[in-house]
């Protein structure tokens, strides 16, 4: 369960980018900010793999995703 979840579609900044085939042909590039205690004790790579797993069948349709995955404590410390 995320504490905070923000997803920004930046696809318009990459219009015409060769090879980018999105969810509906338009959504291809995203920035994801997510906080969760599920990330506690996980490395950055394992956090990203957890996000990919949760996206399941949608992930192969995303051309690029920038992920910022923090624990709740890490997010609080940055405030």
Steps between C-alpha positions, in 0.01 A plus 500: 500500500663829394515794735519738206476436128555752221511404134584762238456431129790667316423338165434833327868589551595195293253524213628321190769315694591201287399165643275639771173310503292583803191372672265658245771611260537832684602425860863394494709698752425536870643632826389300805540615860392241755546458874435178688626304796522206258831654380656481847828307486495469119772626270413745222503217243269283711262795551479551125447127440213509751340790309544313169341190650201700623453653154487148356376484141507880465878530545602369153278769343687781677799631307660692788426553868701700749432357847558665837408236760547592865403356836262716703787587737724606208224718358436661841872572543503688167217733605 
